[in-house]
Amino acid sequence: MLKRSKIPRDINQLAKMVVDMSTGNAPPEPEQAAKNPAAVALGKLGGAKGGAARAKSLSASKRKAIAKLAAAKRWGKK
């Protein structure tokens, strides 16, 4: 996830930053570190299995109770 650059609180520093950005003299953004492809693959594998494995382990009545609770939270009055 990209992080926002810090905005200075001092009005003069903010003005300088705006001028630098508009003229193209702003410092370059720091590069993001590359993700480990093996870790990304493992994360996707676990995420793909998770919901199906949980649904298989729950009984129909338990799934129905969870769905009712979710619907009540989603559509209930605030």
N, C-alpha and C positions, 0 to 999 in steps of 0.2 A: 504494500500500500504506500502510495506517495505521501510524504509529509509536506505540510505547508511550510513555506519560508516564514521566518519570524518577521513580523511587522514592527518596526521601531516605534516606541511611544513618543519619542521626541519629534516635534513637528518639523524641525530642520532636517533631521535624519530621514524622516519619511519623505520629505520633498526631494531630497537628494536621491533616494531610492526610486521614486517615481520618474525623475528625470533620467536616471541611469537606465531604467527599464525601457523608457520610451525611445532613447537614443541607441539602444543596443549595447550599452556598456556595462550591463549587469553581470555579476560574476556567474559562471556556469553552474548549473544545478549539479549537485553530487549524484554520481551514478548509483543505481541500485545494485546490490550484490546479487549475483546469479543464484537461483535456487538449485539445490541438489536434485538432479533428475530422479535418482533412486528414491529419495524421500517423497517427492511429488507422486511417483507411481504408487508407493505404499499408501499414501494418504487417499488417493483416488480409489484404490482397491478396497480399503476398509470402508470408505464412504458409500461405495456401491453396494457392499454387502450388508451394511448396518440396518437399513430400514426393512429389507426383506427378511433378514434373520429375526428381527424383533417381531415382525408381523407373524412369522411362522411359529414363534415360541408362545405367543399370546393366544388365549382361547377366544372364540367368537364373541362371547359375552363380555369379556374384559376389553376387547377392541371396541365394542359398541359403547361401553361405559366411558372409555377414554374419548371417543369421538363426540359423545354427548356433552362431556365436560368442556371439550375444546369449542364446540359450537356455542355453548352457553357463555363462555368467556368472550368469544368473538362477537356474538350478536347481542349479548346482554346489555342492560342499561348501565351507563357509567355513573 
